[in-house]
Amino acid sequence: MSGASRLNIPNLLTLLRILAIPVVVFILLPGEDGLISPKSSVAAFLIFVAASVTDLFDGYIARRYQLITDLGKLLDPLADKLLVCAAMIMLIPNWRVPAWMAVIVVAREIGVTALRGIASTEGVVIAASRLGKWKTVLLNIGVAMLILHIPVFGLPVHQMGIGFLAAGLVLTTWSGLDYFFRFVGEIFKR
């Protein structure tokens, strides 16, 4: 596959998501008072949501127009993990995300990525499960709300974000275990 065909629209959307990560991180840097300003919260929220939405389009376009590439298979899940983990880590110092929640998510993502790498060296592909996809949706919604943090139309955005994040953590743990057991089953049946 040529370099030009690797840089198709789905892969460009994934690269945009990756490029959004340092922007979100920079915007979420605390000010001199140690806090994230409301303007920064709104700006980071908008960029995070826009980046998260590209995940819906890149996968749809890749499947619909048969533009699936090995590069996309590698970068797409990596971009999702990096975006969510980076944002969660940046929210820890302001008490928007409990550190233990971030540790669980980061550990699961590193573990699944490592297992995926080991499986690929063995010629085994373990497809993402629905659990993993729902996990991503819940974490993205929760993290977006926690980035925004401020009440909107009287809704307790922070508390709602923690609720979505907690539900996402349940699926994070469940899908991580599911992936591990599918990995063990695939590797040992060879």
Helices and strands as residue ranges (DSSP letters): H 3-6, H 9-27, H 38-64, H 70-91, H 99-121, H 130-148, H 157-188
